[in-house]
Amino acid sequence: MHRGFWGRFFIAVEPLTICLFFAVLAVGLLVRHQEGAIFVAPIFAGASVLFAIYATVLMLPVTRAVIETFGPIWIVDGYVRYRMELVPFQDPSYYVAVLDERGEVLGEWPLDRRPQALDRADPWPAHVEFTTYGGVLRIDGRSTGVLPDDIPPMGVGAPAAYAQRGDDAG
């Protein structure tokens, strides 16, 4: 997650640098009372604002994702429910939900394919670990594959460990 954040951050450095350049150029023109500055400076100031917006748009999704990774992991004795949603002229959509002991939905996440458990008509009781940002992590102690089972402490050394195993989990 942090690698994605820093990758986007370094990509956003370029528009931030250009933003600062245009801002300094606009202010410099106005301060030095250059001829025609009153016409050209607003163009540079506008470009500066647009590049600042571009850098912000680049960083918002990854910043939100990094912040969400610090959210709690919820452990609930409740129920798991799978459902399929049919929309005319579209492929069916599949969802998994975690319900509390009263049957209220605590969270629901989309799935990329039809799970075998969808053959069950009713929610079933389960001990569930989930996060609001990542979905269901474990059902009755069994991993759902959202997180690898053997992630190193703090994730340090994970890329090297997965490379040695020849596995795409990291």
trRosetta pair geometry for C-beta under 8 A, 3 or more apart (Angstrom, degrees):
i j d omega theta_ij theta_ji phi_ij phi_ji
1 4 6.0 -56 -159 33 32 110
1 5 6.6 33 146 -19 65 105
1 65 6.2 -149 -153 133 107 105
1 66 5.7 147 150 -100 111 69
1 69 5.3 110 127 -54 175 156
2 5 5.3 -50 -149 34 40 116
2 6 6.2 33 156 -14 71 104
2 66 6.6 82 -92 -119 61 115
3 6 6.1 -56 -145 41 29 104
3 7 6.2 35 154 -23 63 108
4 7 5.6 -53 -144 35 30 115
4 8 6.4 26 159 -13 64 106
4 62 5.5 -153 127 -133 97 121
4 65 7.4 -23 92 88 133 142
5 8 6.1 -62 -153 40 27 105
5 9 6.1 31 150 -25 65 109
5 62 4.7 165 -102 154 63 117
5 63 6.9 98 -132 -81 107 49
5 65 7.6 -155 -71 75 96 101
5 66 4.9 33 -75 -59 141 136
6 9 5.2 -49 -142 33 36 119
6 10 6.4 32 160 -16 66 102
7 10 6.3 -59 -152 36 27 103
7 11 6.6 25 150 -15 62 107
8 11 5.5 -56 -149 38 36 112
8 12 6.1 35 152 -20 69 107
8 58 5.7 177 -175 157 100 93
8 59 6.0 149 134 -101 117 58
8 62 4.6 159 31 11 155 157
9 12 5.6 -59 -149 38 30 110
9 13 7.0 50 147 -40 61 90
9 59 6.7 62 -93 -109 63 107
9 62 7.9 -121 -41 94 76 141
10 13 5.4 -23 -154 -1 41 120
11 14 6.7 -44 180 16 43 108
11 58 6.2 -140 100 -176 107 143
12 15 6.0 -54 -158 43 55 102
12 16 6.0 55 146 -21 77 109
12 55 4.4 101 -166 -150 98 84
12 58 4.5 179 -86 90 104 136
12 59 5.3 14 -73 -53 164 104
13 16 5.6 -63 -148 43 32 113
13 17 6.1 36 155 -24 69 106
14 17 5.8 -54 -147 33 28 110
14 18 6.5 23 156 -13 63 106
15 18 5.5 -53 -143 41 36 111
15 19 6.1 46 152 -28 66 103
15 51 4.5 -169 -173 -172 87 88
15 52 7.5 178 143 -73 102 22
15 54 4.6 -128 -153 93 157 114
15 55 4.2 -166 91 -62 117 91
15 58 7.1 147 29 -1 139 140
16 19 5.4 -49 -147 32 32 118
16 20 6.5 31 155 -16 64 102
16 51 7.3 175 -78 142 22 103
16 52 7.3 68 -112 -108 61 60
16 55 4.8 87 -59 -110 80 160
17 20 5.9 -54 -150 37 31 108
17 21 6.3 34 150 -21 64 106
18 21 5.4 -51 -146 35 34 115
18 22 6.3 30 157 -15 67 105
18 47 7.8 -85 149 147 101 103
18 51 4.8 -134 93 -145 103 159
19 22 6.2 -59 -150 39 26 105
19 23 6.3 25 153 -18 63 110
19 48 5.0 93 -160 -159 63 67
19 49 7.8 109 -141 -57 101 13
19 51 3.8 -157 -71 96 84 113
19 52 4.5 107 -137 -59 146 75
19 55 6.6 -76 -21 -7 141 134
20 23 5.6 -56 -145 38 31 112
20 24 6.2 29 158 -17 67 106
20 48 7.6 107 -60 -140 13 106
21 24 6.0 -57 -148 38 27 107
21 25 6.2 29 153 -21 63 110
21 48 8.0 -162 70 -100 53 94
22 25 5.4 -53 -143 37 32 116
22 26 6.3 33 157 -20 65 104
22 44 4.6 -168 -169 -176 85 81
22 45 7.1 173 144 -82 99 21
22 47 4.6 -130 -147 92 158 104
22 48 3.8 -160 95 -68 111 86
22 51 6.6 132 20 17 136 135
23 26 5.9 -54 -148 35 29 108
23 27 6.3 22 156 -11 64 109
23 44 7.6 177 -74 141 21 96
23 45 6.9 68 -113 -118 59 62
23 48 4.2 113 -59 -142 77 153
24 27 5.9 -58 -144 43 30 107
24 28 5.8 34 156 -23 66 112
25 28 5.7 -55 -141 38 25 114
25 29 6.4 28 158 -21 61 105
25 44 4.8 -116 95 -168 110 151
26 29 6.0 -54 -151 32 28 111
26 30 6.6 19 155 -11 62 109
26 41 4.4 104 -154 -161 78 78
26 42 7.4 101 -141 -66 123 18
26 44 3.9 -172 -66 92 94 113
26 45 4.2 116 -144 -58 168 80
26 48 6.5 -95 0 -13 134 137
27 30 5.9 -62 -150 41 32 107
27 31 5.9 27 157 -18 69 112
27 41 7.8 113 -54 -149 22 116
28 31 5.9 -56 -137 39 28 108
28 32 6.0 12 168 -6 65 113
29 32 6.4 -65 -141 45 22 99
29 34 4.9 -70 -154 33 73 125
29 37 3.9 173 156 -136 99 109
29 40 6.2 -111 -173 86 164 107
29 41 4.6 -160 83 -80 127 100
29 44 7.2 123 9 30 138 147
30 33 7.5 23 178 -73 33 43
30 37 5.5 170 -80 151 46 130
30 38 7.7 89 -108 -82 84 55
30 41 5.1 69 -52 -118 97 162
32 37 7.4 162 70 -76 80 154
33 37 6.8 -145 -156 23 22 145
34 37 4.2 109 65 -53 86 114
36 39 5.3 -53 -171 40 72 111
36 40 5.7 52 135 -11 92 111
37 40 5.9 -68 -133 50 34 97
37 41 5.0 39 172 -33 76 114
38 41 6.6 -27 -111 26 18 113
38 42 7.9 19 172 -14 44 101
39 42 7.4 -69 -174 28 23 101
39 43 7.8 16 143 -12 58 110
40 43 5.6 -59 -163 33 46 115
40 44 6.6 37 148 -14 76 105
41 44 5.8 -58 -149 40 36 108
41 45 6.1 37 154 -20 70 107
42 45 5.4 -52 -140 40 35 114
42 46 6.1 40 157 -22 66 103
43 46 5.8 -53 -150 35 28 112
43 47 6.5 28 151 -17 62 105
44 47 5.6 -52 -147 37 34 112
44 48 6.3 41 151 -25 64 103
45 48 5.5 -50 -151 31 33 117
45 49 6.6 33 151 -18 64 102
46 49 5.7 -52 -150 34 34 110
46 50 6.4 32 152 -18 66 106
47 50 5.6 -55 -147 38 33 112
47 51 6.3 30 156 -16 67 105
48 51 6.1 -57 -148 38 28 106
48 52 6.5 31 152 -20 63 106
49 52 5.6 -55 -150 35 32 114
49 53 6.5 34 151 -19 65 104
50 53 5.6 -51 -149 35 33 112
50 54 6.4 38 150 -22 64 104
51 54 5.3 -47 -145 34 37 117
51 55 6.5 39 154 -19 65 101
52 55 5.9 -52 -149 36 31 110
52 56 6.4 32 151 -19 63 107
53 56 5.6 -56 -149 37 32 113
53 57 6.3 33 154 -20 67 105
54 57 5.8 -53 -146 35 29 110
54 58 6.6 33 153 -21 62 104
55 58 5.7 -53 -153 32 32 115
55 59 6.4 15 157 -9 65 113
56 59 6.0 -69 -147 44 30 102
56 60 6.2 43 159 -42 68 101
57 60 6.1 -37 -138 10 29 116
59 62 6.3 -77 -156 51 46 98
59 63 5.3 42 157 -26 83 117
60 63 5.9 -64 -141 38 23 109
60 64 6.3 23 164 -19 63 109
61 64 5.8 -58 -151 36 29 111
61 65 6.4 28 154 -19 65 107
62 65 5.4 -51 -145 36 37 114
62 66 6.4 38 155 -20 67 102
63 66 5.9 -51 -148 35 31 109
63 67 6.4 31 153 -17 64 107
64 67 5.8 -57 -149 38 31 111
64 68 6.3 31 154 -21 65 108
65 68 5.7 -55 -147 35 31 112
65 69 6.9 39 153 -29 62 98
65 133 7.4 138 -139 -171 60 134
66 69 5.9 -47 -157 20 34 114
66 70 7.8 28 150 -14 59 98
67 70 6.3 -60 -170 30 40 108
67 71 8.0 60 136 -40 62 90
68 71 5.3 -22 -168 -11 54 121
68 131 8.0 115 161 154 93 120
68 132 7.4 -114 -159 84 108 91
68 133 3.8 121 159 -84 128 154
69 133 6.9 -103 -71 85 46 153
71 131 6.0 120 92 -162 111 106
71 132 6.1 -74 141 40 156 101
71 133 5.9 129 35 -3 139 117
72 131 7.3 -180 96 -121 44 84
73 129 5.8 10 168 -174 108 99
73 130 7.4 163 -162 81 68 21
73 131 5.4 -51 -108 -72 63 94
73 137 6.8 -21 -149 10 115 152
74 98 7.9 144 96 114 125 158
74 106 7.2 -146 122 156 158 140
74 129 7.1 161 84 -153 49 49
74 130 5.5 -22 62 66 98 74
74 131 6.9 151 12 -91 83 40
74 132 7.8 68 -6 -39 123 77
75 127 7.4 4 -175 179 89 86
75 128 7.4 171 -150 88 46 46
75 129 5.2 -14 -99 -99 76 77
76 98 6.2 108 59 169 142 123
76 100 6.3 -96 -166 -108 132 67
76 106 6.5 -179 -59 9 169 169
76 127 7.6 174 88 -154 43 46
76 128 5.2 -17 62 62 90 93
76 130 7.4 -27 16 23 112 103
77 101 6.8 23 101 -69 82 104
77 125 7.7 10 178 -171 77 95
77 127 5.5 -21 -101 -104 70 73
77 128 8.0 156 -94 19 21 74
78 98 6.1 85 80 175 134 81
78 99 5.1 -164 158 92 119 55
78 100 4.7 -89 -112 -130 132 25
78 101 5.6 -111 -111 -53 74 52
78 106 7.1 112 58 -6 175 131
78 125 7.4 -147 134 -140 22 62
78 126 7.1 -19 76 63 54 68
78 128 6.2 -54 50 23 93 119
79 98 7.5 148 79 -163 51 47
79 99 4.1 -16 62 62 100 109
79 100 7.8 -9 21 65 84 10
79 101 7.8 127 -17 -103 91 32
79 103 6.8 8 28 -107 143 59
79 123 3.9 57 163 150 128 124
79 124 6.4 154 -150 74 84 24
79 125 5.7 -53 -95 -95 73 42
79 126 6.5 93 -136 23 28 83
80 96 6.8 -17 -170 -169 95 97
80 97 7.3 152 -159 79 48 51
80 98 6.3 -24 -103 -105 65 60
80 99 7.5 -163 -73 19 17 85
80 117 7.6 -22 121 157 122 151
80 123 6.2 169 76 -157 33 85
80 124 6.1 -20 54 58 85 76
80 126 4.7 2 -11 28 109 141
80 128 6.1 145 -69 -79 100 133
80 136 7.3 60 -124 -118 116 153
80 139 5.8 9 -60 -128 156 127
81 96 7.3 152 83 -158 48 50
81 97 4.6 -16 63 60 98 101
81 99 5.9 50 -9 -19 115 119
81 122 8.0 -68 -114 167 93 38
81 123 3.9 -48 -76 -93 94 100
82 94 6.9 -8 -172 -172 97 96
82 95 7.1 160 -155 86 52 51
82 96 5.4 -23 -99 -101 73 70
82 97 7.8 179 -80 19 27 74
82 111 7.9 -1 -140 -12 100 148
82 115 5.6 -116 -128 60 151 124
82 117 5.1 132 -12 103 147 98
82 118 4.5 -110 123 -93 134 68
82 120 7.0 95 39 58 109 96
83 94 7.4 167 88 -152 42 54
83 95 5.2 -13 60 60 86 98
83 97 7.2 13 5 -1 108 114
83 118 7.6 143 -96 -132 10 95
84 92 5.1 3 -175 173 106 129
84 93 7.2 149 -161 78 56 45
84 94 5.5 -25 -104 -101 71 71
84 95 7.8 176 -85 20 26 76
84 114 7.2 10 -96 -119 119 98
84 118 6.1 64 -42 -160 107 135
85 92 6.6 154 73 -165 46 74
85 93 4.5 -16 58 62 103 98
85 94 7.7 -165 17 -75 76 24
85 95 6.8 43 -15 -7 109 114
86 92 5.3 -35 -94 -109 67 93
87 90 4.3 2 84 48 106 123
87 92 7.7 152 18 -113 70 43
87 93 7.0 35 -4 -3 110 108
90 93 7.7 2 125 -34 120 94
92 114 7.5 42 89 -79 122 108
93 110 6.4 -54 -176 -137 106 105
94 110 7.1 102 79 -165 56 63
94 111 4.2 -50 99 60 105 112
94 112 8.0 -40 56 50 112 14
94 113 6.9 -8 34 117 146 18
94 114 5.4 175 -69 -100 149 52
94 115 6.6 155 169 1 143 83
94 118 6.7 -74 -138 -81 118 140
95 108 5.4 19 175 178 122 105
95 109 6.7 158 -153 79 75 34
95 110 5.7 -48 -98 -104 76 46
95 111 6.4 -171 -92 0 21 91
96 108 7.0 175 89 -150 39 62
96 109 5.8 -15 60 59 86 86
96 111 5.9 81 -15 -52 97 115
96 115 7.2 50 -71 -4 112 151
96 135 7.1 72 72 -166 118 110
96 136 5.8 -72 122 -3 136 135
97 105 5.2 -49 -174 -134 130 103
97 106 7.8 138 177 46 81 63
97 107 6.8 179 -148 94 65 44
97 108 4.0 -20 -98 -99 93 90
97 109 7.7 163 -84 16 49 60
97 123 7.9 -65 80 -105 99 120
98 105 7.4 104 74 -158 48 59
98 106 4.8 -48 97 58 96 109
98 107 5.3 17 40 52 103 86
98 108 7.8 -157 20 -74 61 51
98 128 5.1 -172 -128 119 119 157
98 130 5.2 -138 -30 1 156 157
98 136 6.4 152 -56 -89 112 102
99 102 8.0 -125 166 73 95 51
99 103 5.3 -6 174 -148 134 35
99 104 6.3 147 -156 68 81 30
99 105 5.7 -46 -98 -93 78 45
99 106 6.5 164 -115 0 21 87
99 123 5.7 -6 25 -159 139 162
100 103 7.2 -55 68 11 64 17
100 104 5.2 -4 35 55 106 87
100 106 5.6 103 -43 -50 87 113
103 123 7.3 155 -128 46 84 151
105 108 5.8 -15 -172 -40 128 107
106 130 7.6 130 105 69 119 138
107 130 6.0 -169 61 132 140 142
107 132 5.8 -145 -109 -113 139 66
107 135 7.7 -171 133 -124 126 45
109 135 4.0 -45 -1 -110 176 104
109 136 7.0 -151 33 -8 133 82
111 114 7.7 114 107 -90 129 21
111 115 6.2 -69 -175 -31 166 103
114 118 5.8 -74 -173 16 85 151
115 118 5.2 127 70 -26 75 93
116 119 6.5 -26 172 1 57 110
117 120 5.7 -28 179 13 68 113
120 124 6.1 -43 169 -31 157 117
126 139 5.1 -18 177 -165 143 89
126 140 5.2 -89 -151 -45 91 91
127 139 7.6 130 73 -168 54 41
127 140 5.4 98 45 -99 87 48
127 141 6.9 28 81 -32 120 75
128 136 6.2 -60 -164 -138 109 102
128 138 7.0 168 -152 88 43 62
128 139 5.7 -6 -106 -109 79 65
128 140 8.0 -13 -72 -33 55 51
129 136 7.5 107 80 -165 53 60
129 137 4.5 -55 104 66 100 108
129 138 4.2 32 36 43 111 97
130 134 7.6 -168 -169 79 62 81
130 135 6.3 -74 -149 152 98 30
130 136 4.7 -41 -97 -103 105 50
130 137 5.9 178 -97 5 39 82
131 134 4.3 40 64 35 117 97
131 135 7.0 2 58 31 73 26
131 137 6.7 58 -5 -36 90 116
134 137 6.7 41 107 -68 121 94
134 146 5.5 114 159 170 106 135
134 147 7.5 33 163 -47 149 98
135 144 7.6 -108 119 95 107 148
135 146 5.6 -167 73 -101 103 147
136 139 6.3 19 169 -54 127 96
136 144 5.2 76 108 -15 94 165
136 146 6.8 161 83 -21 49 140
137 143 7.1 -47 164 -138 65 68
137 144 6.2 -169 -179 28 16 107
137 146 5.2 -98 -109 60 58 127
137 147 5.7 5 -143 14 103 113
138 141 6.0 0 172 -132 125 12
138 142 6.3 150 -157 68 81 32
138 143 5.7 -44 -99 -96 83 42
138 144 6.4 -151 -88 -12 28 87
139 142 5.8 -28 68 59 71 89
139 144 6.2 75 -5 -64 96 104
143 146 7.6 -143 -176 32 85 68
143 147 7.0 -112 -148 69 114 73
143 148 8.0 21 -168 -165 155 20
143 149 5.2 -110 -38 -76 156 94
147 151 6.2 -55 173 -26 102 137
148 151 5.0 126 72 -57 97 85
148 158 8.0 148 44 -150 142 115
148 162 7.8 -128 -75 -88 167 114
148 169 4.4 85 -84 160 122 135
148 170 7.0 -28 -22 -70 147 68
150 161 7.8 -131 118 147 108 140
151 155 6.2 -27 176 -95 108 66
151 158 6.1 -6 -149 -106 76 123
152 155 6.2 101 70 -135 85 14
152 156 5.7 -98 114 64 126 59
152 157 5.0 9 36 65 173 98
152 158 5.4 -147 25 -69 105 75
152 161 6.2 150 -36 -10 120 153
153 156 6.6 -15 85 31 68 99
155 158 4.9 -42 -167 -18 68 132
157 160 5.3 -58 -165 46 69 112
157 161 5.6 71 137 -27 88 106
158 161 5.7 -60 -142 39 31 111
158 162 6.1 24 163 -14 68 108
158 170 4.9 165 148 -127 99 130
159 162 6.0 -60 -145 41 28 105
159 163 6.1 31 156 -23 65 109
159 170 5.4 -179 -98 135 49 145
160 163 5.6 -54 -146 35 30 114
160 164 6.5 33 155 -21 64 103
161 164 5.9 -53 -153 32 30 111
161 165 6.7 21 153 -10 63 108
161 170 7.4 123 71 -50 83 147
162 165 5.7 -58 -148 42 36 108
162 167 5.1 -100 -159 71 81 90
162 168 7.5 82 173 -121 123 7
162 169 5.6 -144 -125 60 125 83
162 170 3.5 -153 -6 2 161 124
163 166 7.4 33 -179 -74 33 38
163 170 7.8 -64 -35 49 67 136
167 170 7.3 87 96 1 89 85
